[in-house]
Amino acid sequence: MIPRALTIATSDSGGGAGIQADLKAFAAAGAHGTSVLVALTAQNTVGVTAIHELPPAFVRAQLEAVYDDIGVDAAKTGMLYSRALIETVADFLEARPTPLVVDPVMVASSGAKLLEDDAVDALVGRLFPLATVVTPNLVEARSLAALEPSNRLVRGSRRELAEALHALGAPAVIVTGGHGDDAVDHLFDGREHHEIPVDRHEVAATHGAGCTHSATLAALLARGLPLLEAARGAAEAASRAVAQGLVEIGAGEGPVDVLGVRR
């Protein structure tokens, strides 16, 4: 059977991140990709100029269309933007349990804010418990850990942050290695810690790296790989996509290239 992977996220008109990056990563990882759009962005390599939120009823209609006919072996969420959209997605997935990668997208690589303030609690309270794994980068992990007033992890290590997010309800956490001094993805599965070395590349084309990582992870879970093996594969794919990044595209941070379009 052909693995089926679903992305529930936002469109990037520049083709570098969001739904567009996810579908490319699904294909590269050997899965058939389906998509549920929750919002549209006017976006390029320089920044995000506008966001259009889709009606929750239409988001649910897309979910029903995919699940009722094609089916889903694993899913990922990306930028979900608002509390209403998060609640809609969570309500649906509670009734349709699915291996789920939650990529808590909060800020674009350009610095644009991608998650409304009142949506963060819903992201943690509703989606974390449904996830197979949550995949924040270092900046996102620190912001999320700070939701618990007792935490003092503003500069916490990836190990400490992974444990803190697990305590917030995430069954497993991968704090990715694209930020900070140490190039390593840190996986905590609720019992054991695993460090996954990542090759870092000084390339001005990293737009979509996080989406590529989480989408590849979802595709590999859809193929039936265990979490640790899938995490290693996702780290390798994201690193390779950055190394192949398309620096000549746009005037800002170019998109990663998971498909090797220069071949």
N, C-alpha and C positions, 0 to 999 in steps of 0.2 A: 504494500500500500504506500502511496506517495505521502510523505509527511506534510501536514497542513499547519501553517503558522499564521497567526492573526496579529496584526498591529492595531492598537486602539490609541490613536494619537492625532497629531495636527499636521496639516500640509505645510511644506516649506516651498514657496514659489521659486526659490533659487535652486531647488533640487539637491541641497547639500545635507540636510538633516530631516527630522520628522518622518512622516509616512514614506517619503521618497527614499530616504536612506534605508529605512527598514525593509522595504520591498527588495531593494538591491541586495541587502545582506541576506535576506531569506533565500533569494535565488542562489547566491554564492555558496550558501551553506547546504544547498540541496533540498530545500523545502518549497512547496507551493505557497505563495503568500496571498493572504486576503487582508482587507483593511476596513476599518471603521473610523471615519473622520469625525472628530469632535469640534474642530475649529479650523479656520484657514488663516494663514499669515501672509502678509505682503512682506517678503523677506528676500534679502540677497546676502552677499558675502560681507557687506558693511554693517547691516543691522536689520531690525524689524521695524517697519513703519506703520503697520496696522494689523489688528487681530479681529477676526469675525467669528464669534461663537455660534455654533450650530444649535438649533433647538433640541432639547433633550429627547423629545418624542422621535425626532428623526434619527438621533444617535441610537436609540433603542430599536428602531425599525431596521437599521443597518445590522445591528447585532443579531436580531432575529433572522434576517435574510441569510447571513453567513452560517449561523449555527443550525438552522432548520434544514438547509440543503447540503452545504459543503462539509460542515463539521470542522472542529478545531482540535488539533493534538496538543498545541501549546499556544499561549498568547503572551503578548507584552503590552504594557501601557507606557506611553511616553508623556508628552505635554498634554495635560487634561484641563488646564486653565482655571476652571471655576468649581466651586462647591457643588453647584447643580449638576454639572457634567460628571463629577466624581461620584456623586450619589447615584446617578443613573447607571453608570457602569458597574458600580458595586452591587446595586440591587439586582442587576441582571446576572452577574457572575456568581453571586451567592446561590442562585438557583441552578447554575450551570457550572459546577466545579471543573476547573481547568488548570493544568500546570501553568503558572503565571509568573512572568518576570515583571516586576514593578520598577520602572526607571523613573525616579522622582525628579523629573525635569522642572527646575525652578527658575533658572536664568539661562539665556542664550549665551553662546560663546562671545557674542558681540557686547554682552552686558545687559541686554533687554530683559525685562522682567516677564516671565512666562507663566506665573502662577499667582492668582490673586491671594491677598493676605488671609482671607477667611477660608481659603480652600486647603491650607496646609493641615489643619486639624482633621479634616475629612479624609485627606490622603492617608494620614497615619492611622486614624481610627477605623476607617472603612476598608481600605485596600491592603494595608500591611498584613492584616490577619488572613487575607485571601491569597497572599503571594506564596509562591514556592521560594522565591528569592527576591530581595530588593537590591538595586545596583546603583547607589549614589556615588558620585565622585567625592573627593575630599571636601570640597566647599559645601556641597549639599549635605554630606554626612554631618559636618559640624553644625550647620543650621538646624537640621532635624534633631540632633542630640540636644540642642539647646532648648527644645520644647519642654523638656523635663527640668524644672527649676533646680533640682538637686544635682544635676550634672554640672561639672566644671571642666568641660571638654572643648573649650574654644580652640585650644591647640592640641587636642588629644591625638594619640597615635591611631592608625587605622585599626589596630587590634581593639583598642578601647572604644572607638567609635562603633565598630561592628557589634560589640557586646551591648553598647547602649541602645542601638537601634533594634537589636534582638529583644531587649527588655521592653521596648515600645510596642512590640507585637509582631515583628518580622521573623518568620521561622528561620530564615537564613539571610545573610547579608554578604554582599561583595562590595567593599569600598575600593573603587578602581584607582589605578595608579597613574593617571594622566596628569595629576597635580602634585605639588610638593616635591621634596628632595629625593625620596626613595621611589624608584620605578618598580612598583610591585602592586598587584591586586591582592587584597586580603579577604579571604573567604572564611566566614564563621558560620557553621551549619547548625549551631545550637549546642553542639557537643565538642567539636574539634575546630582548631584553627589551621588554615592552610595558606601559605604564602606562594603566590604565583608570579614569578619574575616576568617583567614586561620589558621588551626592547623599546627604548624611547628614541624618537627621531626628531631632530631639530628642523622641522619643516613648517613653513607658514601655510599649512593646509590641513587643519585639524577639525574643520567644521563638520559635524556629524559623527565624530569618533565615538561619543557616548551612545548615540543611537545605534551605530553599527555594532558596538559591543553587546548591548542588550538584545538587539534583534538576532544576532548570531547565536547568543545564548538560548533564546527562545526556540530558534530553529533546531538547534542541537538537542534540546529537550524534546522537541516534537519528534525527532528521530530516535528517541529512546535512550539517549546517553545519560549516565549518572551525572549528578550535579557537578562534582569536581572535574570530571572529564570535560563536560560541557563548558565549564568556566575556563579551563585551560585553552580549549579551542576558541572561545570567544576572545580571550586576551590576545592570542596569536593573530586572529583575523583582524582585530581592531588595530593592532600594532602594524601589521602589514598594510592595511588601508591607509594609515597615516604616512608610512614610508613611500607609498605610491601617490600621495596627495597631489591634487591638481593645482599647483601654485599659480598657474597662468590663468585660472578662472576667476574673474572678478577683481575688484580693487582692494578687497579686504582679505579676511581669512578664507582661503580656498577650501573646497570640499575634499574630504578623504575619498579614496577610490578603492572600493572593495572588489570591484569587478575587473580591474586591470584594463581600463579602456584604451591605454596606449598600445596594447599588444597588436 
